[in-house]
Amino acid sequence: MALYSQSTQPGQLHLKITNLRNNQGKVSICLYQSSDGFPSLPEKAYRIANADIQQGSSEVTFTDLPPGEYAVSLLHDENGNEKMDTNFLGIPREGYGTSNNAAAIFGPPKFKDARFILDKPVMNIEIKVKYF
């Protein structure tokens, strides 16, 4: 039995990113089709987008996506250096988020907790950015 619709029609994923603590920098969004590289290796992402921030939120739409399993990770890159800044313990200094608002427990969120099935023409997801 398939995990998702047998439709071959491409879909669209619209992300609304909320809870950004300021309008500095940009939001870097990575869309993954598997756990390989999730959530912190953008070079392994299926698609990548960068979005501006306005009034503590941001939006981006990925189009022409084949039906299937995906997960999103994002970074509020406040200083524009294109990487997650951490303290000496490895704790993030910048905001991050994942689809399903998957929790980071003793390490980064897991793909299985962030995954969703794109099986309709348009899917809307809201991700709340978290900060330590």
C-alpha positions in Angstrom: 0.0 0.0 0.0 1.4 3.4 -1.0 1.9 6.1 1.7 0.4 8.7 -0.6 -1.9 9.3 -3.5 -1.0 7.6 -6.7 -1.6 10.9 -8.5 1.3 12.0 -10.7 0.1 15.7 -10.7 2.7 18.1 -9.3 1.8 19.9 -6.1 2.6 23.1 -4.4 3.8 23.7 -0.9 3.1 27.1 0.7 5.1 27.8 4.0 4.2 30.5 6.5 7.0 31.1 8.9 6.1 32.8 12.1 7.6 33.8 15.5 10.7 35.4 14.0 12.2 37.7 16.7 13.2 40.4 14.3 13.4 41.4 10.7 17.1 41.1 10.3 18.7 38.8 7.8 16.7 36.2 5.9 15.1 32.8 6.4 16.9 30.0 4.6 14.5 27.1 3.9 15.5 23.5 2.9 13.1 21.0 1.5 14.2 17.4 1.9 12.8 14.2 0.3 14.6 11.8 2.7 16.5 11.8 6.0 19.8 12.1 4.1 21.2 15.4 5.3 18.1 16.5 7.2 18.1 19.0 8.9 21.5 20.6 8.6 23.1 19.8 5.3 21.5 22.1 2.7 23.6 20.6 -0.1 21.5 17.4 0.3 18.2 19.2 0.1 15.8 18.7 -2.8 15.1 22.4 -3.0 16.3 25.5 -1.2 14.8 29.0 -0.9 15.6 32.2 0.9 12.9 34.5 2.1 12.7 38.1 3.3 11.2 38.8 6.7 8.5 41.3 7.3 6.8 42.0 10.7 8.2 38.8 12.2 7.0 36.5 9.6 8.0 35.2 6.1 6.4 33.1 3.3 7.7 31.0 0.6 6.1 28.6 -2.0 7.7 25.6 -3.6 6.0 24.7 -6.9 6.0 21.7 -9.3 6.7 19.1 -6.5 6.1 15.5 -7.3 3.7 13.8 -4.8 5.6 12.1 -2.0 7.3 12.4 1.4 9.0 15.6 2.4 10.4 17.5 5.5 11.3 21.1 5.8 14.1 22.7 7.9 14.8 26.4 8.2 17.2 28.8 9.7 16.7 32.5 10.7 20.1 33.6 9.4 20.1 36.9 11.3 23.7 37.9 10.3 23.7 36.6 6.7 26.6 34.3 7.1 24.7 31.3 5.6 25.2 29.0 8.6 23.8 28.2 12.0 25.7 30.1 14.6 26.1 28.2 17.9 27.7 28.8 21.2 30.7 26.8 22.6 28.3 24.0 23.6 26.8 23.8 20.1 23.5 25.4 21.2 22.0 27.5 18.4 22.2 31.3 18.7 19.9 31.8 15.7 16.3 30.6 15.2 15.4 27.4 13.5 12.3 25.4 12.7 11.0 22.2 11.0 7.8 21.0 9.5 5.4 19.7 12.1 7.2 22.0 14.5 9.2 18.8 15.4 11.0 19.1 18.7 14.8 19.1 19.1 15.4 16.7 22.0 19.1 16.0 22.8 20.1 17.0 19.2 18.5 18.1 16.0 14.9 17.1 15.1 14.5 13.8 13.3 13.2 13.5 9.7 10.5 11.0 10.9 9.1 13.6 13.2 9.1 16.4 10.6 8.0 14.4 7.6 4.7 14.9 5.8 3.0 13.6 2.7 2.3 15.9 -0.2 -0.6 14.2 -1.8 -2.8 17.1 -3.0 -2.4 20.0 -5.4 -1.8 22.7 -2.7 -0.6 22.1 0.9 -0.2 24.9 3.5 2.1 24.6 6.5 3.0 27.0 9.3 6.3 26.7 11.0 7.0 28.5 14.3 10.7 29.5 14.7 12.3 28.5 17.9 15.1 30.2 19.8 17.2 29.2 22.8 
